[in-house]
Amino acid sequence: MQQPDLFNPLAYESISASISDALMRSENVPLAELESFDGPGVYVLFYEGDFQPYRLLGDQNRRKAGSWPIYIGKAAPSTRKGKDIAPDDFSGKELYTRLKDHCKSIRQATNLDIADFSVKMLILSYIWVPMAETAMITMYQPLWNTLIDGFGNHDPGSGRANGRRSRWDTLHPGRPWASKYPAREEKPELVVQEAVQHLKMSIGGGIGYVVL
């Protein structure tokens, strides 16, 4: 007989696994049908469409809805002004507002359809939100969190754009404010090739447990 495993339910790994499991078991809601709700928390976006570079992802989520994320994010109350926020205060609209921003970005993209997206959400005390997001991103390595960055960006305002246009806006043109940024030197075709390879590695068995 081997020494039994040591389990600490309060360890970072245990708490992260518990939150991640609860999030992935939550209701999968069509993003276009999102209704107002309260509270901060974490969320997972899923893609089920037929945009060719995301074919493997779309196939996976059509076969088993809400099984492989394209993006994972969080929303928590702002503490920048020193506002005292109670851990059990769920009265704000942080998570709902964040998701409505994402809806706007997807609708503005010329080659995406809001009907192809769904979301799972979990309301959490803001003290657990960063841990949950980090754990989920580490587990799934979602395409829009890793390789194709920029989906969660906001309008920088007049005269405040720095750097280059994001990979997300390069591959999914349409957000009016993204034109404030200079175009990237790399071609969209290169982004597409890397996206396809990333999905082959992640969904195809290189990361996680789903095998096509």
N, C-alpha and C positions, 0 to 999 in steps of 0.2 A: 504493500500500500504506500502511495506517495503522500507527502505532506499536503493536506487540503489547502486550497487557495485561500489567500487572505483577501477579504472583501471589506472595503471601507465605504459605506454608503455616502459619506460626506466628502469623499475625495473628488477632485476636479473631474476626473474621467467618469466617475459614477454619476455625478450630477449632470454632466454634459450629455451622457448617453440617455439618461432619463428624460431630459428636456427634448432631445432630438427625436426620441421614440414617440413622445406625446405629440410633437409637431407633425410628424409624418403620419400619425394615425388620425389627425383631425380632418374635418370635412374639406373636401376638394371643391372649391367654389369657382364657377366661371368668372373670370376677372371682369367681364363686361356687365355682370349682374351684381356687382358689389354694392352693398347697402351700408349706410352709416352705422358705425359702432364706436364704442369708447375703449380707451386704454392704449398703453404702449405694448410693445412685444416684438416678436420675430415672425417672418413670413418666408414662404418658399413659392417661387413662380415656376410653372410648368408650361412647356410648349408642345402643342399637338398638331402643328401645321405641316405644310409640305414645302417650305422654303428649302431649296435643294441642299445648301450647305449644312442644314440642321436635320437632314433626312433621318439619320439614326436616332436622334433625340425624339423627333416627331413620331417615328414608328414605335419606339419604346413606350411613350406615353399614350399613344392610341391603343396599344396592346394592353397596357396596365396603367390606367389613369392615375396621375399623381405619383409616379414612381421614380422619376429622375429629374432633378431641378435644372433649370437654365439660369436661375438667379436666386440668391438668398440674401435677405436684408433684415434690417432692424429699424425700429423707430422708438425713441425714448424722449422724455421731456428734456428741454434745454436747461442746462445749469450754468450757462455762460455769464448770467447776470447775478450769480450768487443766490438765486432763488432757492429757498428751502423746500424740498419736495419729499413728501412722505412716501416710504416704500410701498404702502398700500393705497396710494392715490391712483385710481384708474379712471378718472373723470375726463381726461383729455382726449383729443382726437388724433394723437400722434401717428398711430399706425394707419388709420383710415386715410389721413391726409397724404401720407407717404405713398400709399397704394394708388390714390387718385392721381398723383403726380406721374406715377409709372403708366397709368392708363393713358394719360395725355401724350407721353413720349411715344408709346406704341402706336397710338392713333395717328400721330404725325409722321411716323416712318412710312416711306412709300412702298416698302416691300414686306410689311407685317400686317396682320389682321388681329384685332383685339379678340375676336371670336376664337382664336387658336390658343388662348392663354387661360390658365386657371391658377388658383392660389390656395395654399393652406396657411392658416394663421394661428398663432398662439399668443394670448394675452399673458404678459408676465410683469412682475414687479421690475422696475427699471434696473435694479441691481443685478438681475440675472440675464438681462438682454444681451450684453456684449459677449458673455460666455457662451450663450446659446448660438449666436451667429457664428462665432469663431469655430465652434465644434462642428457645426453643419457644413461650413465652407471647407474645412479640413477633410471631412468625410467624403464629400461629393465632388469637390473641385469644379463647381458649376462654370459653364462656358463664359457667362457674362460677368462673373466675379474674377476670373483669372485671365484668360486669353483675350477676350474682347471686352476691354474696359470702357467705362464712360457712360453706361446706361443710367446710373444713378446721379449723374452730373446735373447741375442746375444752370440756368441762365446766369452768366457772370455779371451781367449789367453793362451799361454803356462804358466803353473804354477800359474794362477790367479783364479782358481775355488775354491769357498768357499761354505760351506753349503751342502745341499743335492740336488739330482736331482729333477727337478720340477715335479709337478703332471702332467703337459702336456706331458713332455718327458717320464714319467712313463706309461701313458696311450697310448701315440703315439710314440713308439720308432722309431729311424731311423736317427735323427740328429747326425752326427758323433761326434761332440764336446760334446754332452750331457754325453757321457761316462766318461768324465773327472770328473764328479760329482759322489760321492758315491750313491748307490741305496737307495731309501727311505725304512724305516722299514715297512710302511704300504703296504699292498698288493694291486695290481691293482684292484682286485675284490671289495675292499672297495671304491676306487675312483669311480668305475662304479656304485655301489649302491647309492652313494651320488649324482652322476650326474643324475641318473634317478629320484631320489626324488626331486632334484632341479628343473628339467624340469616339473615335475608334478605340483609343487607348482607355478612356474612362468607362463608357457604357459597355464596351466590348470586353471588359474583364480586367483592364489594367488598374482600375480604381473601383472600389466597392464590390458588389456581388452580382450585379445584373450581367448575364451573358446572353448575347443574341444568337 
